[in-house]
Amino acid sequence: MDWGAIFSNAAVELISPTTAAYALAALGLAVHFGYTGLLNFGQAGFMALGAYGYAISILTFGFPVWGAFLVGVGASVIFALILGIPTLRLRADYLAIVTIAAAEIVRLLFTTNTYASVTGSANGLSGYKNEFAALNPLADGTYGFGPFTNNAYDTWLRIVAWSIVILAALLVWQIMRSPWGRVIKGIREDEDAVRALGKNVYAYKMQSLIFGGVLGTIAGMIFALPRAVVPSNYQTTLTFFIYAILLLGGAATVLGPIIGSMIFWVLLSFFSGFVARAVEAGWLPFMTSIQGGQLRFILVGVAIMLIVIFRPQGIFGNKKELAFVR
């Protein structure tokens, strides 16, 4: 058993672009669910719009990076309005039903052969990274140390991804300390009381849905830059993973989604490497390599369950914030 390789591969996930993307998406859900009490089960849809909006803008229309970024953000705003207008005046469970269905509709639209020339259908899209790579100020070569050594493009991507995560976290932290943030948290606790104070609860909910959705859309762009954009990456399981990260770190926190994402991906990578090598070594003779790939999710789930049982508010959460989760 090569423990060095297992721990090295797990450590790489601490600052990987995927970890950053999930952290940013979970931060968006913290705005929705943690601070506002909105049950958004369609964050995968926002991420898909960000990834496809960015890729299609570059490949089909030849937009620069900043233009593709604005297209993705604009698509998420429209998506949030479509979701929020018919549901935000109703009970929270209506939003949950609509968002999970809408995210799946978005994924299927990108999968259909009708728009294959633009979306790539089930094969997805690739070849849109050159514009982002052209902005790289780093010279060719390797950077970092130990398991964190990467080429110039990967290093540049990590710098940009984690800079965005840090800026987004600071923005959310500052906004939630503002009068707007206090109204948002008041809506989570008792929206009737907030409405009695003369606040437009519907407008605040819509603003929160848009804000958190934009964070999810930017996360989708980061998620797409190290890989191709494929519809199968944006299934409902993606949203459930983000919720697991959010609850692991703490729902109504800023650091929680970031640390939760790091822990989630380190655990997933560790168990993936451990199970694969255990099967090869014959430690698990009753299991194939394919079955071992599924076992890692079970082990990660058990680890998260233990944390939730003994620390239900999450790592950075406060027990006072648990009332809205029940």
PEURMO-V853416 format. One record per residue. RES is the residue in one letter. PSI is psi in whole degrees, -180 to 180 (* if undefined). Layout:
res = (RES RES)
psi = (PSI PSI)
This chain:
res = (M D W G A I F S N A A V E L I S P T T A A Y A L A A L G L A V H F G Y T G L L N F G Q A G F M A L G A Y G Y A I S I L T F G F P V W G A F L V G V G A S V I F A L I L G I P T L R L R A D Y L A I V T I A A A E I V R L L F T T N T Y A S V T G S A N G L S G Y K N E F A A L N P L A D G T Y G F G P F T N N A Y D T W L R I V A W S I V I L A A L L V W Q I M R S P W G R V I K G I R E D E D A V R A L G K N V Y A Y K M Q S L I F G G V L G T I A G M I F A L P R A V V P S N Y Q T T L T F F I Y A I L L L G G A A T V L G P I I G S M I F W V L L S F F S G F V A R A V E A G W L P F M T S I Q G G Q L R F I L V G V A I M L I V I F R P Q G I F G N K K E L A F V R)
psi = (117 85 -32 -45 -38 -50 -34 -46 -35 -39 -33 -33 -14 -40 26 156 -34 -43 -41 -42 -45 -37 -43 -41 -40 -32 -38 -40 -30 -38 -44 -63 -47 -46 -34 -22 20 128 85 110 22 28 -28 -33 -42 -41 -39 -41 -38 -46 -49 -38 -41 -50 -46 -39 -37 -48 -40 -40 -6 28 152 175 -45 -35 -42 -37 -45 -36 -45 -45 -44 -39 -38 -36 -45 -43 -43 -40 -42 -39 -41 -36 -46 -10 -28 -13 -6 -174 160 -32 -24 -40 -40 -45 -45 -42 -41 -35 -41 -39 -38 -36 -44 -46 -43 -33 -38 -19 -28 147 -13 -38 28 -33 -22 -44 -16 0 -141 -21 -20 -164 149 175 17 11 -15 -39 -42 -40 -31 -21 -4 118 -6 140 157 144 -169 149 152 -164 151 -134 -10 19 129 163 179 -42 -48 -37 -44 -43 -42 -40 -48 -46 -49 -26 -41 -42 -45 -45 -40 -41 -43 -39 -47 -43 -44 -43 -39 -14 -5 171 -37 -45 -37 -35 -42 -46 -30 -38 -40 -41 -47 93 -25 -39 -41 -40 -36 -23 4 10 144 91 -41 -44 -41 -40 -43 -44 -42 -42 -41 -45 -51 -34 -39 -41 -41 -36 -44 -37 -38 -37 -44 -41 -31 -23 -32 -3 178 158 110 132 -33 -17 -11 38 173 -24 -29 -46 -40 -36 -41 -39 -39 -42 -44 -49 -29 -45 -29 120 -49 54 167 -44 -27 -52 -34 -52 -38 -40 -42 -48 -44 -49 -31 -45 -44 -44 -41 -51 -32 -47 -41 -48 -42 -44 -30 -37 -43 -37 -6 11 -26 71 -18 5 140 171 -34 -43 -36 -33 -31 -28 -31 -37 -34 -44 -41 -42 -42 -42 -43 -40 -43 -42 -43 -37 -47 -14 69 -25 0 173 -44 2 169 136 -25 -22 -2 -14 -38 -15 -29 *)
